[in-house]
Amino acid sequence: MNKSLLVIFLIFATSLYAQVKVKDTVTRRANIGYDQKGNLVSFKPETPPLIPIAGAPKPSYTYLWELGDGHYSREAEPKHVYKNKGTYTAKLTVTNNYDNGKPPATRPKKVVVNEISDTNYKDIASIDTQDGLSIIKNCDPIPEQEMQVVVSYENLENYVTNGKLYLFYNEKQFKNNNFVLEEVRPYAGEREVKENNIVSADDIDNTNRYLASNENLTFSKKYLETTNETNLDSTLLAAKNSYKNVAILEIDDHNPGETRNVFYTFKTTPEMIKDTSATITIRSIYVPNRSFKDHKIKNLEMEIVTSHDPNKMGSNGSFMNYRFVRYKRVKFKTSFQNNGEGPARKIQLETDIPDMFDKSTLKIESMYPECPICPKGEVATTSCLDVIERETQIFFVFRNIYLPGSNQKNVTEIDSTKGFVKYSMKFNEDFHKVKTKSRTAIIFDKNEPIITNYATTRFTPGISIGAKAGYNIYTNLKNPKSYFVGATISPFKSYRYYGQAEFINSVTSYDGGTTNSRTIDQSTGAVHLNLITTSIENKNINWEIPVLFRYNISTYFGVGAGMQFNMNVSEEQTQNIKTDIYEGTTDKLLLRTEYSTPKDTKSFTKLNSGLLFDFTAGFARIGPSLGARYVLNFDNDFNYVQLYAIWKF
């Protein structure tokens, strides 16, 4: 190769490579560091630099330490006293908040305890304030990332128990699985078991579902706080009807007052729901004693996120069934975190309220910091939540509170810097089947507002079946008569645009015309004149399949256009033949008249197609209406106008 050409090629290739952004394949890592004095171990993470997001608050890390003996900590640098000698495997999960990179990966580290020099050991903290069952996560789920879940349970009885712990995941309301359970790590001898038949009760019908939770109506409670129940069969059946997967542990020798932790590692799937305002759940059921039906239930609610942003808004109205939501409440949750260097005394949440919701039905479900509602018409002098209605918004204002900042000195528990408002509303008297979205501006004291993601509400298409009957008017046929009945299928009560398919069975008759002819018959030796009159009658049975795109102009008027396919299922042609027989070759002497009616029947003889244009008046979205349709067949002899009545259910 010519050297000059080689030099030019190398320069061009180098320039091209320089313009291509090479994907960074280096995995960020966080290492576990620790200092040990006997059985007292002080842990310290070694984390990579954070990558700030332009316009976002200062990035930070949050931590979940699994200390290898059943204990865990969410402090950045925890200290832990191990009770016994041995080798423990410490694990660390690091979550990056307001950061452009992926969460740092970590590797477990062995901690060897050879002597017990510190006797200041503390058992796992009691969770009796949560009624004996707690479930936490290290972060909200992001597709294709790991997530840690910790289930804590406590024996509140005054005797040793042998119980069972269930964890249900992957809700059936979502087409794809959201999670893969990669590992279960118990520390108190709990045993994993498989149960093909979880319940022994008779099947409960679960065809009626409502809202995004997809709950069975026989199990309509939302287990947000720990709930005590006694009908275990019904509880397990309802969970089985709502979730695809379950992990089960059997518990032995659980001492009175003892709290235990079980650690679950989930990997979110690439196919998981991507709706960042959707709420998904994992449900834990704790049975303290396998010999009895008493049990405790708690749901872990999570919002899908694209990055770990603690200031967000979510809704359980992502997949609502329009038929069943008229008197249901849609729940919303706005979460926030003070990332400042000092405490916040006032937090204002300015939340958009879509027109379809009735602000007068607002109900505060729960909040943190927990405080009473501010008295109307008075200046708040104590901690309270002020609720202020605007035309298109509601302001939730925490007054006279103390919410620590995550960068505040001596603040070690990151959860203490977070808060939320959970509220619900009903729909307006007249609301349409439309998607809505709203978001919140979060203002800490006098700082600039932080704008959350959009929380959306949307409806599943649903199915509407319709009955249809009417009359066809053929302008190009002689003496036509055409009647039909049929059925339609379309989305339930669509607001504007939607598709509709139909199946119609029609019966059509028409005259095919009359002909006259004359013949001379000499077959019998005599000469006869035959005058023959032939009239034709046609009778067709058609199957029609219209497929059209419709638009509702208003509640009472709609238009549509589409294609129609006609198949002649049965085609019958009857000839009415009248023969006048005369003597000789003239029509002077009539001897007799003969009649005959030969028939010709064919099946599936012809397939027509064409365009249709449609107009309806009445109840366009659901209920009865009248319609007119013009069908322009590509076979012009069969253009027709269709007049019909339809009732959609």
C-alpha positions in Angstrom: 0.0 0.0 0.0 1.2 3.5 -0.8 2.6 5.1 2.4 0.8 8.4 1.9 -2.5 6.5 1.6 -1.8 4.6 4.8 -1.0 7.8 6.7 -4.3 9.4 5.5 -6.2 6.3 6.5 -4.7 6.3 10.0 -5.5 10.0 10.5 -9.1 9.5 9.4 -9.6 6.4 11.6 -8.1 8.2 14.6 -10.4 11.2 14.0 -13.4 9.0 13.7 -12.6 7.1 16.9 -12.2 10.4 18.7 -15.7 11.5 17.7 -17.3 8.3 19.0 -18.1 8.3 22.7 -16.8 5.1 24.1 -19.1 3.5 26.6 -17.7 3.4 30.1 -17.7 -0.3 31.1 -15.8 0.2 34.4 -18.1 -0.8 37.3 -18.0 1.6 40.2 -17.2 -0.3 43.4 -17.6 0.4 47.1 -15.4 -1.5 49.6 -16.1 -2.5 53.1 -13.5 -1.2 55.6 -13.5 -1.9 59.3 -11.6 -1.5 62.5 -11.8 -4.3 65.0 -11.2 -4.5 68.7 -12.1 -7.9 69.9 -15.8 -8.4 69.2 -16.4 -4.7 68.6 -16.2 -3.8 64.9 -16.5 -0.3 63.5 -17.4 -0.4 59.8 -16.6 2.3 57.3 -17.5 2.3 53.6 -15.0 3.3 50.9 -17.2 4.8 48.1 -16.4 6.2 44.7 -17.0 9.9 43.9 -20.6 10.8 43.2 -21.7 12.2 39.8 -24.0 15.2 40.3 -27.1 15.7 38.2 -27.4 19.2 36.7 -30.1 21.2 38.6 -30.6 18.5 41.2 -29.9 18.7 44.9 -26.5 17.6 46.2 -25.9 13.9 45.6 -25.5 11.5 48.5 -25.2 7.8 49.4 -27.5 5.8 51.6 -26.4 2.5 53.1 -27.8 -0.9 54.3 -25.4 -3.0 56.2 -26.1 -6.7 56.8 -23.8 -7.5 59.6 -23.7 -11.3 59.3 -25.4 -12.3 62.6 -29.0 -11.3 61.8 -28.5 -7.6 62.6 -28.5 -4.7 60.2 -27.8 -1.0 60.2 -28.7 1.9 58.0 -26.0 4.2 59.4 -23.1 5.3 57.2 -20.5 4.0 59.7 -22.1 1.6 62.2 -20.5 0.0 65.2 -21.5 -3.5 66.2 -20.7 -5.8 69.1 -20.8 -9.5 68.1 -22.1 -11.8 70.8 -20.2 -15.0 70.0 -16.9 -16.0 68.5 -16.9 -17.0 64.9 -16.6 -15.9 61.3 -19.3 -13.5 60.1 -20.0 -12.3 56.5 -20.7 -8.6 56.4 -22.5 -7.2 53.3 -23.1 -3.7 52.2 -25.6 -2.2 49.8 -25.0 1.3 48.7 -27.7 3.5 47.0 -26.8 6.6 45.1 -29.2 9.5 45.4 -29.3 12.4 42.8 -26.4 10.7 41.1 -25.9 10.0 37.4 -24.1 6.7 37.8 -25.1 3.2 38.7 -25.1 2.1 42.3 -21.6 1.0 43.4 -21.1 -2.8 43.5 -19.8 -4.3 46.7 -18.2 -7.6 47.8 -18.9 -9.3 51.1 -16.2 -9.2 53.7 -15.3 -11.8 56.4 -15.1 -10.6 60.0 -13.4 -13.1 62.3 -14.1 -12.7 66.1 -11.7 -14.7 68.2 -12.3 -13.1 71.6 -15.2 -11.5 73.5 -13.8 -8.4 75.1 -16.9 -6.2 74.9 -20.0 -7.5 76.7 -22.2 -4.6 75.7 -24.1 -6.7 73.3 -27.6 -5.7 72.3 -30.3 -8.1 70.9 -32.1 -7.1 67.7 -34.3 -4.2 68.6 -38.0 -4.9 69.3 -40.6 -4.0 66.7 -43.6 -4.1 69.0 -44.5 -0.6 67.8 -45.2 -2.2 64.4 -47.3 -4.9 66.0 -44.7 -7.6 65.5 -44.1 -7.4 61.7 -42.0 -5.0 59.7 -40.8 -4.9 56.1 -38.3 -2.4 54.7 -36.3 -1.9 51.5 -33.0 -0.3 50.8 -34.4 1.7 47.7 -37.2 1.9 45.3 -36.9 -0.5 42.3 -35.1 0.4 39.1 -35.2 -2.0 36.1 -32.2 -4.4 36.1 -30.9 -3.5 39.5 -30.7 -5.3 42.8 -32.9 -4.4 45.7 -32.6 -5.6 49.3 -35.7 -6.3 51.5 -35.6 -7.0 55.2 -38.6 -8.7 56.9 -38.5 -8.4 60.7 -40.8 -10.4 62.9 -41.2 -10.6 66.7 -42.9 -13.2 69.0 -45.3 -11.1 71.0 -46.7 -14.2 72.8 -45.6 -15.2 76.3 -44.4 -18.7 75.2 -42.1 -20.3 72.7 -43.7 -20.6 69.2 -43.2 -22.4 65.9 -44.5 -20.3 63.1 -44.3 -19.5 59.4 -43.3 -16.5 57.3 -44.6 -15.8 53.8 -43.4 -13.3 51.3 -45.5 -12.8 48.2 -44.2 -10.9 45.2 -44.9 -10.3 41.4 -48.4 -9.0 41.3 -50.7 -10.7 38.8 -52.1 -7.3 37.6 -48.8 -6.8 35.7 -48.2 -8.9 32.6 -44.5 -9.3 33.2 -42.7 -10.3 36.4 -41.1 -7.3 38.2 -38.7 -9.3 40.4 -36.5 -12.4 40.5 -35.8 -13.6 44.0 -32.1 -14.3 44.0 -31.4 -15.2 47.6 -33.0 -15.6 51.0 -30.7 -15.3 54.0 -32.2 -16.3 57.4 -30.1 -16.2 60.6 -32.2 -18.1 63.2 -32.5 -21.5 61.6 -35.6 -20.7 59.5 -36.2 -23.4 56.8 -37.3 -22.7 53.3 -40.3 -24.9 52.3 -42.3 -25.4 49.1 -46.1 -25.6 49.2 -48.0 -26.4 46.1 -51.4 -25.8 47.8 -51.1 -22.8 50.0 -54.7 -22.8 51.1 -57.3 -25.4 52.0 -60.4 -23.1 51.6 -62.8 -23.4 48.7 -61.9 -21.2 45.7 -63.1 -17.6 46.0 -64.2 -15.9 42.8 -61.7 -13.1 41.9 -63.2 -11.9 38.7 -64.1 -8.5 40.1 -61.1 -6.3 40.4 -60.6 -2.6 40.9 -58.0 0.1 40.9 -54.3 -0.5 40.4 -53.9 -2.8 43.3 -55.9 -5.6 41.5 -57.2 -6.8 44.8 -59.9 -9.4 45.2 -63.1 -7.8 46.4 -63.2 -10.4 49.1 -59.9 -9.1 50.3 -60.4 -5.4 49.7 -58.3 -4.1 52.7 -55.1 -2.3 52.0 -52.5 -3.8 54.3 -50.3 -0.7 54.6 -49.9 -1.0 58.4 -49.6 -4.3 60.2 -53.1 -5.9 60.3 -54.1 -8.7 62.6 -56.4 -11.4 61.1 -57.8 -14.7 62.1 -59.0 -16.2 58.8 -55.7 -17.5 57.5 -57.1 -19.6 54.6 -58.9 -16.5 53.2 -55.8 -14.3 53.6 -53.5 -16.8 51.8 -56.0 -17.4 49.0 -56.4 -13.7 48.4 -52.6 -13.3 48.3 -52.3 -16.3 45.9 -55.0 -14.6 43.7 -53.0 -11.3 43.7 -49.4 -12.6 43.4 -47.6 -15.0 41.2 -44.8 -16.0 43.5 -44.2 -16.7 47.2 -41.2 -17.6 49.4 -42.1 -19.5 52.6 -40.0 -20.0 55.8 -40.8 -22.3 58.7 -39.8 -20.9 62.1 -38.9 -23.0 65.1 -38.1 -22.2 68.8 -39.0 -18.5 68.6 -38.6 -17.2 72.2 -41.0 -14.7 73.7 -40.0 -11.1 72.9 -37.4 -12.2 70.4 -37.1 -10.3 67.1 -35.6 -11.9 64.0 -34.6 -10.5 60.6 -34.7 -12.2 57.3 -32.9 -10.7 54.3 -34.1 -11.1 50.7 -32.2 -10.1 47.6 -34.4 -9.3 44.6 -33.2 -8.5 41.0 -35.6 -6.3 39.0 -36.3 -7.7 35.6 -35.7 -5.8 32.2 -39.4 -6.4 31.5 -40.7 -4.8 34.7 -43.2 -2.0 34.4 -41.6 1.3 33.5 -44.4 3.6 34.7 -42.5 5.8 37.1 -45.8 6.8 38.9 -47.0 3.2 39.4 -47.1 1.7 42.8 -46.2 -2.0 43.2 -46.3 -4.1 46.4 -44.7 -7.0 48.2 -46.8 -8.7 50.9 -45.5 -10.4 54.0 -47.7 -12.7 56.2 -46.4 -13.8 59.5 -48.1 -16.8 61.3 -46.7 -16.8 64.9 -48.0 -20.3 65.6 -48.5 -23.0 62.9 -51.2 -24.6 65.0 -53.4 -21.6 64.9 -54.9 -19.3 62.3 -53.9 -15.9 63.9 -51.5 -14.0 61.6 -50.2 -10.6 60.8 -50.1 -8.9 57.4 -48.1 -6.0 56.0 -47.6 -4.6 52.5 -44.4 -2.9 51.3 -45.4 -0.2 48.8 -42.8 0.9 46.2 -42.8 3.4 43.4 -41.0 2.6 40.2 -38.1 5.0 39.7 -35.5 5.8 37.0 -33.1 7.2 39.5 -32.9 7.2 43.3 -34.7 10.5 43.9 -36.3 10.7 47.4 -38.5 13.6 46.2 -41.2 11.9 44.1 -44.9 11.4 43.6 -46.8 8.1 43.1 -50.3 6.8 42.6 -52.1 3.5 42.8 -54.4 4.6 39.9 -52.1 3.4 37.1 -54.3 0.6 35.9 -57.9 1.3 36.8 -61.0 -0.5 35.6 -63.4 2.2 34.5 -66.5 0.1 35.3 -65.7 -0.2 39.0 -64.0 3.1 40.1 -67.0 5.4 40.3 -67.1 5.4 44.1 -63.6 4.2 44.8 -60.8 6.3 46.2 -57.5 6.8 44.3 -54.5 7.1 46.5 -51.6 9.4 46.0 -48.3 9.8 47.9 -45.8 12.6 47.7 -42.4 11.8 49.3 -39.7 14.3 50.2 -36.3 14.5 51.8 -34.5 17.4 53.4 -31.0 17.4 51.9 -29.9 20.6 53.5 -27.3 21.2 56.2 -29.9 22.2 58.7 -33.4 21.3 59.8 -36.5 22.4 57.8 -39.3 24.1 59.8 -41.8 24.6 57.0 -42.4 22.3 54.0 -44.9 23.2 51.4 -46.1 20.7 48.8 -47.9 22.4 45.9 -49.7 19.5 44.2 -51.6 19.6 40.9 -55.2 18.1 41.0 -56.6 16.9 37.7 -60.1 18.1 36.9 -61.6 14.6 37.1 -61.1 14.5 40.9 -63.4 16.0 43.5 -61.2 18.1 45.8 -64.0 18.1 48.4 -63.5 14.4 48.9 -59.9 14.8 49.9 -58.8 12.6 52.8 -55.4 12.6 54.5 -54.5 8.9 54.9 -51.2 9.4 56.7 -48.2 11.7 56.9 -44.7 12.1 58.3 -43.8 14.1 60.3 -47.0 13.1 62.0 -49.0 16.0 63.2 -52.6 17.2 63.5 -54.5 19.2 60.8 -54.1 22.9 61.3 -57.3 24.6 62.7 -59.1 26.7 60.1 -58.9 30.5 60.5 -56.3 30.4 63.2 -52.5 31.2 63.1 -50.7 27.9 63.7 -48.5 28.1 66.7 -47.8 24.3 67.1 -46.8 21.6 64.6 -49.6 20.9 62.2 -50.5 20.2 58.5 -52.3 23.0 56.7 -54.4 21.9 53.7 -55.2 24.8 51.3 -57.4 24.4 48.3 -56.7 26.3 45.1 -58.6 26.2 41.8 -56.3 23.5 40.2 -54.1 22.7 43.2 -54.0 21.7 46.8 -51.2 22.9 49.0 -50.0 20.7 51.9 -48.0 22.8 54.3 -46.1 21.3 57.3 -45.9 24.2 59.8 -43.7 24.5 62.9 -42.0 21.1 62.4 -38.4 19.9 62.7 -37.2 17.7 59.8 -33.4 17.2 60.0 -31.2 17.7 56.9 -29.2 14.7 55.5 -26.1 16.9 55.6 -26.7 18.2 59.1 -24.1 17.5 61.7 -24.7 14.5 63.9 -27.6 13.2 61.8 -26.8 9.5 61.2 -30.3 8.0 60.5 -31.1 9.0 56.9 -34.8 8.0 57.3 -35.2 10.8 59.9 -34.7 13.3 57.1 -37.6 12.0 55.0 -41.3 12.7 55.0 -44.4 12.1 53.0 -48.1 12.9 52.6 -50.5 10.2 51.6 -54.0 11.2 50.5 -56.9 10.0 48.6 -59.8 11.4 46.5 -62.9 10.3 44.7 -63.9 11.1 41.2 -66.1 14.0 40.1 -69.8 13.4 39.4 -69.1 13.5 35.6 -65.6 12.2 34.8 -64.3 10.8 31.5 -62.1 7.9 30.7 -58.9 9.9 30.1 -55.3 9.7 31.3 -54.3 12.4 33.8 -51.0 13.4 35.2 -50.0 15.7 38.1 -46.8 16.6 40.0 -45.8 18.5 43.1 -43.5 21.4 43.8 -41.7 20.8 47.1 -40.4 23.9 48.9 -38.3 23.6 52.0 -38.5 26.8 54.0 -37.6 29.6 51.5 -35.5 27.5 49.1 -36.2 27.0 45.4 -38.9 24.5 44.7 -38.0 20.9 43.7 -40.3 19.5 41.0 -41.3 15.9 41.3 -42.0 13.4 38.5 -45.5 13.1 37.1 -48.0 10.8 38.8 -50.3 9.4 36.2 -53.8 7.8 36.4 -55.0 5.7 33.5 -57.7 3.2 32.8 -57.4 -0.2 31.2 -59.3 -0.4 27.9 -62.0 -2.8 29.2 -64.4 -4.5 26.9 -67.8 -3.3 25.8 -70.2 -5.8 24.0 -73.0 -4.3 21.9 -76.1 -5.7 20.3 -77.1 -4.3 16.9 -80.1 -4.7 14.5 -81.3 -2.7 11.5 -82.3 -2.5 7.9 -80.1 -2.1 4.7 -81.3 0.1 1.8 -79.9 -1.0 -1.6 -80.4 1.7 -4.2 -79.1 -0.3 -7.2 -81.3 -3.4 -6.7 -84.9 -4.1 -7.7 -87.3 -4.6 -4.9 -84.7 -5.2 -2.2 -85.4 -6.3 1.3 -82.5 -6.6 3.8 -82.6 -7.1 7.6 -79.7 -7.8 9.9 -78.7 -8.6 13.5 -75.2 -8.5 14.9 -72.8 -7.8 17.8 -70.0 -5.3 18.4 -66.9 -5.3 20.5 -65.0 -2.2 21.5 -63.2 -0.7 24.5 -65.5 0.2 27.4 -66.8 3.8 27.3 -63.8 5.3 25.5 -63.6 9.1 25.7 -62.7 10.1 22.2 -60.9 7.8 19.9 -61.3 4.0 19.8 -61.5 1.0 17.5 -64.6 -1.2 17.0 -65.1 -4.5 15.3 -68.5 -6.1 14.4 -70.0 -9.3 13.3 -73.3 -9.0 11.3 -75.6 -11.6 9.9 -77.9 -10.2 7.2 -80.6 -11.7 5.0 -81.2 -9.9 1.6 -83.7 -10.6 -1.2 -84.1 -8.8 -4.5 -85.5 -9.4 -8.0 -83.1 -10.2 -10.8 -85.2 -9.2 -13.7 -87.7 -10.8 -16.2 -87.0 -12.2 -19.7 -89.4 -13.4 -22.5 -88.6 -15.9 -25.2 -90.4 -18.0 -27.8 -89.6 -21.4 -29.3 -91.2 -23.8 -31.8 -91.6 -27.4 -30.4 -92.0 -30.2 -33.0 -90.8 -33.0 -30.8 -94.2 -34.7 -30.5 -94.9 -34.6 -34.3 -97.3 -31.7 -33.8 -96.2 -28.1 -34.1 -96.4 -26.0 -30.9 -95.5 -22.4 -30.1 -94.0 -21.9 -26.6 -94.0 -18.4 -25.1 -91.7 -18.5 -22.1 -91.6 -15.8 -19.3 -88.8 -16.2 -16.8 -88.5 -14.0 -13.6 -85.6 -14.4 -11.2 -85.6 -14.0 -7.4 -82.3 -13.8 -5.4 -81.9 -14.5 -1.7 -78.5 -14.1 0.1 -77.3 -14.7 3.6 -74.3 -12.6 4.2 -71.7 -12.4 7.0 -70.3 -8.9 7.4 -67.2 -8.0 9.4 -66.9 -4.2 9.7 -63.7 -2.9 11.3 -63.8 0.8 12.0 -62.1 3.6 13.8 -64.5 5.8 15.8 -64.5 9.2 17.3 -66.9 10.5 20.0 -67.7 14.1 19.2 -69.5 14.4 22.5 -71.5 12.2 24.9 -74.3 12.0 22.4 -72.7 12.0 18.9 -70.1 9.9 17.3 -68.6 9.3 13.8 -66.6 6.5 12.3 -64.9 5.2 9.2 -63.3 1.9 8.3 -63.3 -1.2 6.1 -66.0 -3.9 5.7 -65.7 -7.4 4.4 -68.8 -9.3 3.1 -69.0 -13.0 2.5 -72.0 -14.6 0.7 -72.5 -17.6 3.0 -75.5 -18.8 1.1 -76.7 -17.6 -2.3 -80.1 -18.9 -3.6 -81.5 -18.1 -7.0 -85.1 -19.1 -7.9 -86.4 -19.0 -11.5 -90.2 -18.6 -11.8 -90.9 -20.0 -15.4 -94.2 -19.6 -17.0 -94.7 -21.5 -20.4 -97.8 -20.8 -22.6 -98.2 -23.6 -25.2 -100.1 -22.7 -28.4 -101.2 -25.0 -31.3 -99.4 -24.1 -34.5 -96.9 -21.3 -34.9 -99.2 -18.5 -33.8 -100.5 -17.5 -30.4 -104.2 -17.8 -31.5 -105.1 -21.1 -29.8 -103.8 -21.6 -26.3 -103.6 -25.3 -25.4 -102.2 -25.0 -21.8 -99.9 -23.2 -19.4 -97.1 -24.9 -17.5 -95.2 -23.6 -14.4 -91.8 -24.5 -13.0 -89.5 -23.1 -10.2 -85.9 -24.5 -10.5 -83.5 -23.4 -7.8 -79.8 -23.0 -7.7 -78.1 -22.8 -4.3 -74.4 -22.0 -3.7 -72.3 -21.5 -0.5 -69.4 -19.2 0.1 -69.5 -17.9 -3.4 -68.3 -14.3 -3.2 -66.1 -12.1 -1.0 -66.8 -8.3 -1.2 -64.9 -5.5 0.5 -65.4 -1.8 0.7 -65.3 1.4 2.7 -67.8 2.5 5.3 -68.7 5.9 6.9 -70.8 6.0 10.0 -72.7 8.4 12.3 -74.5 7.7 15.6 -76.8 9.8 17.8 -77.9 8.8 21.3 -75.5 7.6 24.0 -72.3 7.5 22.1 -70.1 5.9 24.8 -72.4 3.4 26.5 -76.1 2.6 26.2 -78.6 2.9 23.3 -78.1 5.0 20.2 -79.3 5.1 16.6 -77.0 5.1 13.6 -76.7 5.5 9.9 -73.9 4.0 7.8 -73.0 4.3 4.1 -71.1 1.3 2.7 -69.2 1.9 -0.5 -68.5 -1.6 -1.9 -65.8 -2.0 -4.5 -68.5 -4.0 -6.4 -70.7 -0.9 -7.2 -73.9 -2.9 -7.6 -74.0 -3.4 -3.8 -73.5 0.0 -2.4 -76.1 0.5 0.4 -77.2 2.6 3.3 -77.6 0.9 6.7 -80.0 2.2 9.4 -79.6 0.6 12.8 -80.1 0.7 16.5 -77.3 -0.3 18.9 -77.0 -0.8 22.6 -73.5 -1.0 24.1 -73.1 -2.7 27.5 
